[in-house]
Amino acid sequence: MKYRNDKSGQPVSVLGYGCMRFLRNGASIDYEKAEREILRAIELGVNYFDTAYIYPGSEELLGKVLDSNGLRDKVKIATKLPQYLMQSLKAVDKIFSEELKRLRTDRVDYYLMHMLTDIGSWEKLTEMGIREWIEAKKADGSIKNIGFSYHGTCDMFLKLLDAYDWDFVQIQYNYMDENSQAGRIGLEAASKKGIPVIIMEPLRGGKLANLPKTCGNLIKEFNGKTGKAVTAAELGLKWLWDQPAVTCVLSGMNSIGMVEENCRIADETEAGCFTDEEKTLVENIKTVIKAKEKVGCTGCRYCMPCPKGVDIPGIFHHYNLLYTEGRIEGYRWFFQNMGLREDHGYASRCVACGRCEAHCPQNINIIEELKKADRALRPFYIRPVMYAAGKFVNRKRHRSAKV
């Protein structure tokens, strides 16, 4: 296993264990199976385990496995505060205490503000006193490192980076999301500030490990020409580890075979190892996938900022997901990444000023495509649900700021 250092110089395995996708027997996690997989990962050098308060049964299982096998001091635990539900520091304390109990530990090595979407969310937490709470927990040793996980625009991510002295951050990033959300710009900005970056969704929930047949044929052709035996999953993981700004890549491993294979890839990969031929292969795969897209937006952001606050690249990204990932997945990502923001940036804000079209290198008819995208992403039967969910979450945030 290879390691890259965190902000304090402590080694973090380049492969982290994402504890959200353990196999379940009905409502319960298959404990014995998950335990075998966790123990094998630790044996092979994985020392970073990521869970969250809202992952059903995950914190309890991880805590039990580590405690019963005497392994707590051999690993680093990352878990998350559901900040979007917090109304007071009393509630924060209650959740944190419950997490320590579930994890059977007296400390969390990496604690995240879960799913920050904009600077307003952090400002409300600040008004509630979260900065002082964090400093107190770091002083008594119950939190070692503080960070946040992120879904939102690149511009907002950069603002959040500057809003606090973060020890680490966690972003969604893979070769298909290179220019969406925080993206490569956000990754490199964090690296320049000396902030380690943890990667989630490296294979887009397995989608990049199970590519369309046409892409599979490209990989077979590549292997035939080079004499290699690279897999789709290996290609996606190596693309990430090739970048020195990436500290740790999370994988939701749920089989011994997956654990062993991912650990092998991690052990064989280092920054700068990705060949020109492999880079070309990835670009060819992206071309095949993007052929299904409705809008040829590259995420360059020349159209931004919109004077009315429309998140043009974000809208087009999720619009395209409806056709490359399927409608259910497309709606899910759109709801999570845009629907829960206080400043959602919906296409309905567009006033057809034309400023964006004047700067678009792809000559996209942005005004008309935004109308189509809005109809597809927010059909009449989905709008009430998204409105209610967003209202609920943001009402919680506003209440927390007043307590």
C-alpha positions as a printed Julia matrix, in Angstrom:
403×3 Matrix{Float64}:
   0.0     0.0     0.0
   1.21    3.49   -0.78
   0.58    6.48    1.48
   0.32   10.25    1.11
   0.54   12.61    4.06
  -2.23   14.61    5.69
  -1.77   18.22    6.78
   0.08   17.24    9.95
   2.38   14.83    8.12
   0.59   11.63    9.14
   0.46    8.9     6.47
  -2.91    8.19    4.89
  -3.39    5.16    2.63
  -4.06    6.23   -0.94
  -6.99    3.79   -0.92
  -9.66    4.51    1.67
 -12.55    2.27    2.68
 -15.94    3.85    2.01
 -18.31    2.31    4.56
 -21.62    3.14    2.88
 -22.1     0.09    0.66
 -21.78   -2.93    2.93
 -23.91   -5.88    1.78
 -27.21   -6.12    3.66
 -29.46   -8.95    4.7
 -32.75   -7.09    4.6
 -32.38   -4.0     6.79
 -29.24   -5.23    8.57
 -25.64   -5.25    7.39
 -24.09   -8.72    7.0
 -21.67   -8.29    9.91
 -19.47  -11.33    9.4
 -18.96  -10.61    5.7
 -18.21   -6.92    6.32
 -15.81   -7.81    9.13
 -13.82  -10.13    6.87
 -13.56   -7.42    4.23
 -12.49   -4.74    6.71
  -9.88   -7.0     8.31
  -8.47   -7.94    4.92
  -8.26   -4.27    3.92
  -6.37   -3.43    7.11
  -4.07   -6.4     6.56
  -3.25   -5.03    3.1
  -2.48   -1.57    4.43
  -5.72    0.45    4.25
  -5.8     2.82    7.22
  -8.55    5.33    6.3
 -12.19    4.36    6.93
 -14.97    6.77    5.96
 -18.48    6.58    7.4
 -21.25    9.03    8.37
 -24.0     9.52   10.91
 -26.7     9.01    8.27
 -25.3     5.75    6.81
 -27.64    3.18    8.44
 -25.69    0.85   10.74
 -22.31    1.86    9.31
 -20.79    3.63   12.32
 -21.94    0.86   14.68
 -20.5    -1.88   12.5
 -17.16   -0.16   11.99
 -16.85    0.57   15.7
 -17.65   -3.02   16.66
 -15.2    -4.53   14.16
 -12.33   -2.29   15.23
 -13.03   -2.66   18.94
 -13.53   -6.44   19.0
 -10.35   -7.0    16.98
  -8.21   -4.47   18.87
  -7.55   -2.41   15.74
  -8.73    1.08   16.67
  -5.22    2.49   16.95
  -4.16    1.03   13.62
  -6.65    3.02   11.55
  -7.99    6.52   11.03
 -11.75    7.03   11.3
 -13.55    9.68    9.27
 -17.2    10.42    9.99
 -19.58   13.3     9.41
 -21.9    15.73   11.15
 -25.27   16.1     9.36
 -24.88   19.88    9.57
 -27.97   20.47    7.42
 -30.14   19.17   10.29
 -28.47   21.01   13.15
 -30.39   23.72   15.0
 -28.09   24.34   17.97
 -24.72   23.43   19.45
 -26.62   21.27   21.9
 -27.85   19.21   18.96
 -24.32   19.08   17.54
 -22.99   17.81   20.87
 -25.71   15.18   21.05
 -24.97   13.84   17.56
 -21.21   13.85   18.12
 -21.53   12.0    21.44
 -23.75    9.43   19.76
 -21.18    8.96   17.01
 -18.38    8.36   19.51
 -20.57    5.78   21.24
 -21.43    4.06   17.98
 -17.78    4.0    16.93
 -16.64    2.82   20.39
 -13.92    5.42   20.51
 -12.95    8.62   22.3
 -11.86   10.45   19.16
 -12.58   11.0    15.47
  -9.46   11.38   13.36
 -11.19   13.2    10.48
 -14.5    14.95   11.14
 -16.47   16.46    8.28
 -19.27   18.95    7.94
 -21.4    16.65    5.78
 -22.47   17.9     2.37
 -21.84   21.62    2.49
 -23.35   23.1    -0.65
 -22.62   26.82   -0.34
 -20.95   29.47    1.77
 -24.28   30.36    3.37
 -24.46   26.96    5.05
 -21.07   27.51    6.65
 -21.91   31.06    7.68
 -25.03   29.84    9.48
 -22.99   27.22   11.3
 -20.49   29.94   12.21
 -23.26   32.14   13.64
 -24.36   29.14   15.69
 -20.85   28.89   17.19
 -19.43   25.93   15.28
 -15.93   27.44   15.08
 -15.65   27.61   18.86
 -17.13   24.12   19.16
 -14.55   22.73   16.74
 -11.65   24.4    18.55
 -12.85   23.0    21.88
 -13.07   19.48   20.47
  -9.64   19.77   18.88
  -8.24   21.06   22.17
  -9.56   18.08   24.15
  -8.42   15.64   21.46
 -11.82   14.26   20.49
 -11.41   15.66   16.96
  -8.02   15.53   15.27
  -8.76   17.04   11.86
 -11.71   19.06   10.59
 -12.98   19.24    7.03
 -16.08   19.2     4.85
 -17.57   17.08    2.09
 -18.83   19.03   -0.86
 -21.47   19.02   -3.59
 -21.9    22.31   -5.4
 -20.26   24.67   -7.86
 -16.54   25.21   -8.29
 -16.83   28.92   -7.49
 -18.57   28.19   -4.18
 -16.02   25.51   -3.3
 -13.22   28.06   -3.69
 -15.05   30.42   -1.33
 -15.45   27.67    1.25
 -11.73   26.85    1.01
 -10.97   30.42    2.09
 -13.65   30.56    4.8
 -11.79   28.51    7.42
  -8.46   26.87    8.15
  -9.51   23.41    6.98
  -7.39   20.33    7.63
  -8.83   18.42    4.66
 -11.74   18.35    2.2
 -13.71   15.66    0.4
 -15.01   16.06   -3.15
 -16.69   14.03   -5.86
 -14.13   13.63   -8.63
 -13.49   11.21  -11.48
 -12.61   11.45  -15.15
 -16.23   12.14  -16.11
 -16.59   14.83  -13.42
 -13.27   16.52  -14.14
 -14.97   19.85  -14.86
 -18.1    19.62  -12.7
 -18.65   20.41   -9.0
 -15.28   21.28   -7.39
 -13.51   19.61  -10.31
  -9.85   19.75  -11.17
  -9.78   23.49  -10.46
 -10.99   22.9    -6.92
  -8.65   19.95   -6.4
  -5.6    21.95   -7.4
  -6.71   25.01   -5.45
  -6.94   22.92   -2.28
  -3.54   21.38   -2.99
  -1.95   24.82   -3.41
  -3.25   25.73    0.05
  -1.71   22.56    1.47
  -5.14   20.99    2.1
  -5.34   17.2     1.54
  -8.18   16.07   -0.72
 -10.22   12.9    -0.21
 -12.02   11.62   -3.31
 -15.53   10.18   -3.25
 -17.4     8.61   -6.17
 -14.15    7.78   -8.01
 -16.04    5.38  -10.27
 -19.41    7.18  -10.14
 -21.03    4.56   -7.95
 -19.6     1.73  -10.07
 -20.7     3.17  -13.42
 -17.09    3.64  -14.56
 -16.3     0.05  -13.59
 -19.19   -1.24  -15.7
 -18.84    0.72  -18.9
 -20.99    0.42  -22.03
 -19.99   -2.38  -24.39
 -18.41    0.03  -26.87
 -16.07    1.32  -24.16
 -15.31   -2.22  -23.1
 -14.22   -2.95  -26.65
 -11.87    0.05  -26.55
 -10.23   -1.37  -23.43
  -9.9    -4.84  -25.02
  -8.29   -3.28  -28.07
  -5.91   -1.3   -25.83
  -4.94   -4.42  -23.89
  -4.36   -6.34  -27.12
  -2.02   -3.68  -28.49
  -0.09   -3.07  -25.26
  -0.08   -6.56  -23.78
  -1.66   -5.21  -20.58
  -4.72   -6.45  -18.74
  -6.12   -3.14  -17.49
  -9.75   -3.15  -16.31
 -12.28   -0.33  -16.41
 -12.05    0.1   -12.63
  -8.25    0.14  -12.72
  -8.29    2.82  -15.39
 -10.54    5.07  -13.29
  -8.51    4.62  -10.11
  -5.14    5.08  -11.82
  -6.42    8.28  -13.46
  -6.94    9.66   -9.95
  -3.75    8.42   -8.3
  -1.75    9.8   -11.21
  -2.54   13.25   -9.76
  -0.34   14.23   -6.78
  -3.05   16.55   -5.43
  -5.22   13.49   -4.66
  -4.53   12.27   -1.13
  -6.92    9.35   -0.72
  -9.5     7.67   -2.95
 -12.54    6.13   -1.27
 -13.94    2.86   -2.56
 -17.17    1.27   -1.31
 -15.69   -2.23   -1.33
 -18.1    -5.08   -0.57
 -16.2    -8.25   -1.48
 -12.8    -9.72   -0.62
 -12.0    -9.81   -4.32
 -12.72   -6.1    -4.68
 -10.59   -5.3    -1.62
  -7.65   -7.3    -2.92
  -7.91   -5.95   -6.45
  -8.15   -2.31   -5.37
  -5.25   -2.75   -2.95
  -3.17   -4.27   -5.75
  -3.89   -1.32   -8.02
  -3.1     1.14   -5.22
   0.19   -0.62   -4.51
   1.23   -0.48   -8.18
   0.21    3.12   -8.88
   1.9     6.41   -8.11
   1.69   10.0    -9.27
   2.93   10.45  -12.81
   2.59    6.79  -13.79
  -0.34    7.19  -16.19
   0.96    6.7   -19.73
   0.04    8.82  -22.73
  -1.68    5.76  -24.21
  -3.83    5.36  -21.09
  -4.72    9.05  -21.15
  -5.79    8.69  -24.78
  -7.88    5.64  -23.88
  -9.68    7.6   -21.15
 -10.4    10.45  -23.56
 -11.8     7.97  -26.1
 -14.05    6.45  -23.43
 -15.25    9.91  -22.45
 -16.04   10.65  -26.08
 -18.21    7.53  -26.34
 -20.1     8.36  -23.14
 -20.49   12.02  -24.05
 -21.99   11.06  -27.42
 -25.23   10.44  -25.51
 -25.21   13.92  -24.04
 -27.79   16.51  -25.05
 -25.56   19.57  -24.73
 -21.89   19.77  -25.7
 -20.91   21.73  -22.6
 -17.28   21.15  -21.55
 -17.61   22.87  -18.17
 -15.1    25.57  -19.13
 -17.19   28.19  -17.25
 -16.58   31.0   -19.76
 -20.33   31.62  -19.48
 -20.04   32.39  -15.78
 -20.89   34.21  -13.65
 -24.49   34.59  -14.71
 -25.86   37.98  -13.57
 -29.05   36.23  -12.38
 -27.26   33.39  -10.6
 -28.08   30.57  -13.01
 -25.6    27.71  -12.59
 -25.25   27.11  -16.33
 -22.52   24.42  -16.28
 -24.26   22.66  -13.38
 -27.61   22.63  -15.16
 -26.1    21.21  -18.36
 -24.05   18.65  -16.44
 -27.14   17.22  -14.75
 -29.21   17.49  -17.92
 -26.62   15.33  -19.67
 -26.62   12.85  -16.77
 -30.27   12.08  -17.5
 -29.11   10.56  -20.8
 -25.69    9.13  -19.92
 -26.58    7.65  -16.49
 -30.34    7.2   -16.76
 -33.19    9.3   -15.46
 -33.23    7.95  -11.91
 -29.51    8.59  -11.43
 -29.76   11.94  -13.18
 -32.57   13.11  -10.91
 -30.75   11.82   -7.84
 -27.57   13.76   -8.61
 -29.52   16.88   -9.54
 -31.51   16.76   -6.31
 -28.43   16.17   -4.16
 -26.12   18.65   -5.84
 -28.52   21.46   -6.7
 -31.93   20.88   -5.16
 -30.7    21.17   -1.57
 -28.76   24.38   -2.09
 -30.23   27.54   -0.65
 -29.09   29.33   -3.79
 -30.09   26.6    -6.22
 -29.21   28.35   -9.49
 -32.12   26.88  -11.47
 -32.51   27.64  -15.17
 -35.86   29.33  -14.48
 -33.92   32.42  -13.38
 -32.69   33.03  -16.92
 -33.84   36.36  -18.4
 -32.32   35.7   -21.85
 -29.82   38.55  -21.64
 -27.45   36.65  -23.96
 -24.3    37.48  -22.03
 -23.41   33.8   -21.63
 -23.81   32.98  -25.32
 -21.4    35.75  -26.28
 -18.63   34.02  -24.31
 -19.34   30.34  -25.06
 -16.41   28.73  -26.98
 -18.72   25.87  -28.04
 -21.28   28.28  -29.54
 -24.07   26.6   -27.58
 -27.52   28.15  -27.86
 -27.53   28.44  -24.09
 -30.84   30.26  -23.66
 -32.86   27.65  -25.54
 -30.94   24.7   -24.1
 -31.54   25.99  -20.57
 -35.3    25.93  -21.23
 -35.1    22.33  -22.42
 -32.91   21.36  -19.49
 -35.27   22.92  -16.96
 -38.25   21.06  -18.43
 -36.33   17.77  -18.28
 -34.8    18.21  -14.84
 -37.82   19.74  -13.11
 -40.98   18.23  -14.6
 -44.21   19.24  -12.86
 -44.4    16.05  -10.78
 -40.88   16.5    -9.34
 -40.96   20.23   -8.58
 -43.14   20.01   -5.44
 -40.92   17.32   -3.93
 -37.72   19.23   -4.6
 -39.25   22.46   -3.35
 -40.46   20.87   -0.11
 -37.17   19.07    0.58
 -35.09   22.17   -0.11
 -37.4    24.28    2.04
 -37.16   21.81    4.91
 -33.36   21.63    4.88
 -32.87   25.38    4.56
 -35.46   26.12    7.25
 -33.35   23.96    9.58
 -30.29   25.99    8.64
 -32.03   29.31    9.3
 -33.31   28.11   12.67
 -29.83   27.0    13.68
 -28.47   30.48   13.0
 -30.98   32.01   15.41
 -30.31   29.66   18.33
